Amino acid sequence: MSDDRLIVALDVPNALEGLRLAESLGDAVSFYKIGLGMLTGGGLGLANELKLEHGKRIFLDMKLFDIGATVEAAVRGLAQFDLDFLTVHGDPTVVRAACEGAAGSGMKILAVTILTSLDRADLDAALIVPGDIPDLVAARATRAFEAGADGVIASPNEAAMIRALPEAEGRLIVTPGVRPAGADAGDQKRIATPASAIAAGADHIVVGRPIHRAPDPRAAAQAIVAELSSPQALRTSAY
């Protein structure tokens, strides 16, 4: 059985490979992420096929960032596809525009706080204001919630801090940078296991390479689903 707390990232070159992976996973997975890298490889077509013909939930990870009018128009167009989640960068002006574009649809707007592939040295190189990453993530999450975001994207390391924010009540926390114990971290720098991410307050985890590069992707997904229902995934704190 599937568990929609697990979102599998279809980070493969094109829609044909994405569809083959989804078919191999079958009913072990009910929720998929399609990112920017797949867009030119038929990503929107794959999203439609998985949604309409296979009954899957779809998270479109576009991380939109532009002037308000452009973001609003882009989101309004994407809302026609009956998607579940869409990401935009967490700047308040961008979030507000995205929420306007999604109005009247069921698509939830998720704001990116700080990418899980970045550390403080990367932020310094990008001239981002000084401060510890968890504090910056919490501040960006608060502003995104105030701007109307339905949820945020943040690393598992910041999930508990965000969940404790008053503004986070009733909002979603989706965590990439999730790796089963012993898995290669790849390009992610702020990671945690599936169970610990859920225990910290995440509503959904995003896992890609540890599943699609596994010798048996279906078994890898099933193992993660089992971990999400383990005692280690129970939240021990009241938020």
C-alpha positions as CSV (number, residue, x, y, z in Angstrom):
1,M,0.0,0.0,0.0
2,S,1.1,3.6,-0.7
3,D,1.4,6.5,1.8
4,D,1.0,10.0,0.2
5,R,3.4,11.4,2.8
6,L,6.1,9.9,0.4
7,I,6.5,12.0,-2.8
8,V,8.8,10.4,-5.3
9,A,10.8,12.8,-7.4
10,L,10.7,11.7,-11.1
11,D,14.2,13.2,-11.7
12,V,14.8,11.3,-14.9
13,P,15.5,12.7,-18.4
14,N,12.1,12.5,-20.0
15,A,8.5,11.6,-19.7
16,L,8.9,8.1,-21.2
17,E,11.4,7.2,-18.5
18,G,9.2,8.9,-15.9
19,L,6.2,6.8,-16.9
20,R,8.2,3.6,-16.9
21,L,9.4,4.4,-13.4
22,A,5.9,5.2,-12.2
23,E,4.6,2.0,-13.8
24,S,7.3,-0.1,-12.1
25,L,6.4,1.5,-8.7
26,G,2.7,0.8,-9.2
27,D,0.5,1.1,-6.2
28,A,3.5,1.5,-3.9
29,V,3.5,5.2,-4.7
30,S,0.6,7.6,-5.0
31,F,2.3,11.0,-5.2
32,Y,5.0,12.2,-7.6
33,K,7.1,15.3,-8.1
34,I,7.9,16.6,-11.5
35,G,10.6,19.2,-11.6
36,L,12.1,21.8,-13.9
37,G,14.6,19.4,-15.4
38,M,11.7,17.3,-16.7
39,L,9.7,20.2,-18.1
40,T,11.3,20.2,-21.6
41,G,11.1,16.4,-21.6
42,G,7.3,16.3,-21.6
43,G,6.8,16.9,-17.9
44,L,3.4,18.6,-18.1
45,G,2.1,15.8,-20.4
46,L,3.4,13.2,-17.9
47,A,1.8,15.1,-15.0
48,N,-1.6,15.0,-16.9
49,E,-1.2,11.3,-17.7
50,L,-0.3,10.3,-14.1
51,K,-3.1,12.4,-12.7
52,L,-5.9,11.5,-15.1
53,E,-5.1,8.0,-16.2
54,H,-3.4,6.6,-13.1
55,G,-5.0,8.6,-10.3
56,K,-1.8,9.9,-8.9
57,R,-1.2,13.2,-7.0
58,I,1.2,15.6,-8.6
59,F,3.7,18.1,-7.2
60,L,5.0,20.4,-9.9
61,D,8.3,21.8,-8.6
62,M,9.0,24.8,-10.8
63,K,10.3,27.2,-8.1
64,L,8.9,30.2,-10.0
65,F,10.6,33.5,-9.4
66,D,9.7,36.6,-11.5
67,I,7.8,39.9,-11.3
68,G,4.3,39.5,-9.8
69,A,2.3,39.8,-13.0
70,T,4.4,37.1,-14.7
71,V,4.2,34.7,-11.7
72,E,0.4,35.3,-11.4
73,A,-0.1,34.5,-15.1
74,A,2.1,31.5,-15.1
75,V,0.4,30.0,-12.0
76,R,-3.1,30.7,-13.5
77,G,-2.1,28.7,-16.5
78,L,-0.7,25.8,-14.5
79,A,-3.8,25.8,-12.3
80,Q,-5.8,24.5,-15.3
81,F,-4.0,21.2,-15.0
82,D,-5.6,20.2,-11.7
83,L,-2.2,19.8,-10.0
84,D,-1.9,19.4,-6.2
85,F,1.3,21.3,-5.3
86,L,3.3,24.0,-7.0
87,T,6.5,25.6,-5.8
88,V,7.5,29.3,-6.0
89,H,10.4,31.1,-4.3
90,G,9.4,32.3,-0.9
91,D,9.7,36.1,-1.5
92,P,6.4,37.6,-0.2
93,T,5.7,39.4,-3.5
94,V,6.1,36.2,-5.5
95,V,4.0,34.2,-3.0
96,R,1.2,36.7,-3.1
97,A,1.2,36.8,-6.9
98,A,1.1,32.9,-7.0
99,C,-1.8,32.8,-4.6
100,E,-3.7,35.2,-6.8
101,G,-3.0,33.0,-9.8
102,A,-4.1,29.8,-8.0
103,A,-7.3,31.4,-6.6
104,G,-10.3,29.2,-7.2
105,S,-8.3,26.1,-7.9
106,G,-7.3,23.2,-5.6
107,M,-3.6,23.7,-6.3
108,K,-1.6,24.5,-3.1
109,I,1.3,27.0,-3.3
110,L,4.4,26.0,-1.5
111,A,7.2,28.5,-0.9
112,V,10.8,27.6,-1.1
113,T,12.7,28.9,2.0
114,I,16.4,28.0,1.3
115,L,17.4,25.2,-1.0
116,T,18.6,22.1,0.8
117,S,21.6,22.0,-1.5
118,L,22.9,25.2,0.0
119,D,25.0,25.9,3.1
120,R,26.2,29.1,4.7
121,A,29.2,29.4,2.4
122,D,26.9,29.2,-0.6
123,L,24.7,32.0,0.9
124,D,27.7,34.1,1.5
125,A,28.8,33.7,-2.1
126,A,25.3,34.8,-3.2
127,L,25.5,37.9,-0.9
128,I,22.6,36.7,1.3
129,V,22.3,38.5,4.6
130,P,24.3,37.0,7.5
131,G,22.7,34.6,9.9
132,D,22.4,31.0,10.8
133,I,20.5,29.0,8.2
134,P,17.7,27.8,10.5
135,D,17.0,31.4,11.6
136,L,16.8,32.6,8.0
137,V,14.6,29.6,7.0
138,A,12.2,30.4,9.9
139,A,12.0,34.1,8.9
140,R,11.4,33.3,5.3
141,A,8.7,30.7,6.2
142,T,7.0,33.2,8.5
143,R,6.9,35.8,5.7
144,A,5.7,33.3,3.2
145,F,2.8,32.1,5.4
146,E,1.9,35.8,6.0
147,A,1.8,36.3,2.3
148,G,-0.7,33.4,1.9
149,A,1.5,30.3,1.2
150,D,-0.3,27.0,1.8
151,G,3.0,25.5,2.9
152,V,6.8,25.7,2.6
153,I,9.7,23.7,1.3
154,A,12.5,23.3,3.9
155,S,15.1,20.8,4.9
156,P,14.3,18.2,7.6
157,N,16.7,20.1,9.9
158,E,14.4,23.1,10.1
159,A,11.0,21.2,10.1
160,A,10.5,21.3,13.9
161,M,11.4,25.0,14.1
162,I,8.9,25.8,11.4
163,R,6.2,23.6,12.8
164,A,6.5,25.5,16.1
165,L,5.8,28.8,14.4
166,P,2.3,30.2,15.2
167,E,1.9,31.1,11.5
168,A,2.5,27.4,10.6
169,E,-0.8,26.2,12.1
170,G,-2.7,24.4,9.4
171,R,0.1,24.8,6.8
172,L,2.1,22.2,5.1
173,I,5.8,21.4,5.5
174,V,7.4,19.4,2.6
175,T,11.0,18.3,3.0
176,P,13.4,17.3,0.3
177,G,16.9,16.3,1.3
178,V,15.6,13.0,2.7
179,R,17.8,10.0,2.5
180,P,17.3,6.5,4.0
181,A,20.1,5.5,6.5
182,G,23.3,4.7,4.6
183,A,22.2,6.3,1.3
184,D,24.5,8.7,-0.6
185,A,23.8,12.3,0.2
186,G,24.5,13.4,-3.4
187,D,24.2,17.2,-3.8
188,Q,22.1,17.6,-0.6
189,K,23.8,19.2,2.4
190,R,21.0,19.4,5.0
191,I,19.5,15.9,5.1
192,A,17.7,13.4,7.4
193,T,16.1,10.0,7.3
194,P,12.4,9.6,6.3
195,A,11.3,8.8,9.9
196,S,13.2,11.6,11.5
197,A,11.8,14.2,9.0
198,I,8.2,13.1,9.7
199,A,8.9,13.1,13.5
200,A,10.3,16.6,13.2
201,G,7.0,17.9,11.8
202,A,7.1,17.3,8.0
203,D,3.8,16.5,6.3
204,H,5.5,15.1,3.2
205,I,9.0,14.0,2.3
206,V,10.5,14.0,-1.2
207,V,12.8,11.2,-2.3
208,G,14.3,10.7,-5.7
209,R,17.6,9.0,-6.3
210,P,17.5,6.5,-3.4
211,I,14.4,5.1,-5.1
212,H,14.9,5.5,-8.9
213,R,18.6,4.4,-8.7
214,A,17.9,1.4,-6.4
215,P,18.2,-2.1,-7.9
216,D,14.6,-2.6,-7.0
217,P,12.8,0.8,-7.0
218,R,9.5,-0.6,-5.8
219,A,11.1,-2.4,-2.9
220,A,13.0,0.8,-2.0
221,A,9.7,2.8,-2.0
222,Q,8.0,0.2,0.1
223,A,10.8,0.3,2.7
224,I,10.4,4.0,3.0
225,V,6.6,3.7,3.4
226,A,7.2,1.1,6.1
227,E,9.6,3.5,7.9
228,L,7.0,6.3,7.8
229,S,4.7,4.1,9.9
230,S,7.4,3.0,12.4
231,P,7.7,4.3,16.0
232,Q,10.7,6.4,14.9
233,A,8.4,8.5,12.8
234,L,6.1,9.5,15.7
235,R,6.1,13.1,16.7
236,T,7.2,13.4,20.2
237,S,6.6,17.1,20.7
238,A,3.3,19.1,20.7
239,Y,3.5,21.9,18.1
